[in-house]
């Protein structure tokens, strides 16, 4: 149970970014993809960095540096 809670906590920020992206894109046509603004590109890059295991400081949470 504690491990599950820790995992959920670790991915809470990713989940929030995903939810925000889904909410932002509601109602947009599937094709063609809209051009992203600079802020949207930064948001995508940040979400991908989190998904790939890096936090905002470039560290992998839970790993020794």
Rosetta constraint file for C-alpha pairs under 8 A:
AtomPair CA 1 CA 5 HARMONIC 6.29 0.50
AtomPair CA 2 CA 6 HARMONIC 6.10 0.50
AtomPair CA 3 CA 7 HARMONIC 6.18 0.50
AtomPair CA 4 CA 8 HARMONIC 6.20 0.50
AtomPair CA 5 CA 9 HARMONIC 6.12 0.50
AtomPair CA 6 CA 10 HARMONIC 6.12 0.50
AtomPair CA 7 CA 11 HARMONIC 6.32 0.50
AtomPair CA 8 CA 12 HARMONIC 5.89 0.50
AtomPair CA 10 CA 61 HARMONIC 7.93 0.50
AtomPair CA 11 CA 15 HARMONIC 6.11 0.50
AtomPair CA 12 CA 16 HARMONIC 6.14 0.50
AtomPair CA 13 CA 17 HARMONIC 6.22 0.50
AtomPair CA 14 CA 18 HARMONIC 6.10 0.50
AtomPair CA 14 CA 47 HARMONIC 6.23 0.50
AtomPair CA 14 CA 50 HARMONIC 6.41 0.50
AtomPair CA 14 CA 51 HARMONIC 6.86 0.50
AtomPair CA 15 CA 19 HARMONIC 6.08 0.50
AtomPair CA 16 CA 20 HARMONIC 6.09 0.50
AtomPair CA 17 CA 21 HARMONIC 6.13 0.50
AtomPair CA 17 CA 43 HARMONIC 7.85 0.50
AtomPair CA 17 CA 47 HARMONIC 6.49 0.50
AtomPair CA 18 CA 22 HARMONIC 6.14 0.50
AtomPair CA 18 CA 47 HARMONIC 7.67 0.50
AtomPair CA 19 CA 23 HARMONIC 6.06 0.50
AtomPair CA 20 CA 24 HARMONIC 6.01 0.50
AtomPair CA 21 CA 25 HARMONIC 6.18 0.50
AtomPair CA 22 CA 26 HARMONIC 6.23 0.50
AtomPair CA 29 CA 33 HARMONIC 7.55 0.50
AtomPair CA 36 CA 40 HARMONIC 5.64 0.50
AtomPair CA 36 CA 41 HARMONIC 6.07 0.50
AtomPair CA 37 CA 41 HARMONIC 6.22 0.50
AtomPair CA 38 CA 42 HARMONIC 6.27 0.50
AtomPair CA 39 CA 43 HARMONIC 6.18 0.50
AtomPair CA 40 CA 44 HARMONIC 6.20 0.50
AtomPair CA 41 CA 45 HARMONIC 6.14 0.50
AtomPair CA 42 CA 46 HARMONIC 6.02 0.50
AtomPair CA 43 CA 47 HARMONIC 6.12 0.50
AtomPair CA 44 CA 48 HARMONIC 6.11 0.50
AtomPair CA 45 CA 49 HARMONIC 6.09 0.50
AtomPair CA 46 CA 50 HARMONIC 6.27 0.50
AtomPair CA 46 CA 56 HARMONIC 7.51 0.50
AtomPair CA 47 CA 51 HARMONIC 6.14 0.50
AtomPair CA 48 CA 52 HARMONIC 6.04 0.50
AtomPair CA 49 CA 53 HARMONIC 6.34 0.50
AtomPair CA 49 CA 54 HARMONIC 5.26 0.50
AtomPair CA 49 CA 55 HARMONIC 6.90 0.50
AtomPair CA 49 CA 56 HARMONIC 7.98 0.50
AtomPair CA 50 CA 54 HARMONIC 5.03 0.50
AtomPair CA 50 CA 55 HARMONIC 5.66 0.50
AtomPair CA 50 CA 56 HARMONIC 7.82 0.50
AtomPair CA 53 CA 59 HARMONIC 7.86 0.50
AtomPair CA 53 CA 60 HARMONIC 5.32 0.50
AtomPair CA 53 CA 61 HARMONIC 7.04 0.50
AtomPair CA 54 CA 58 HARMONIC 5.16 0.50
AtomPair CA 54 CA 59 HARMONIC 5.13 0.50
AtomPair CA 54 CA 60 HARMONIC 4.61 0.50
AtomPair CA 54 CA 61 HARMONIC 6.92 0.50
AtomPair CA 55 CA 59 HARMONIC 5.38 0.50
AtomPair CA 55 CA 60 HARMONIC 6.15 0.50
AtomPair CA 55 CA 61 HARMONIC 6.75 0.50
AtomPair CA 59 CA 63 HARMONIC 7.88 0.50
AtomPair CA 59 CA 65 HARMONIC 7.53 0.50
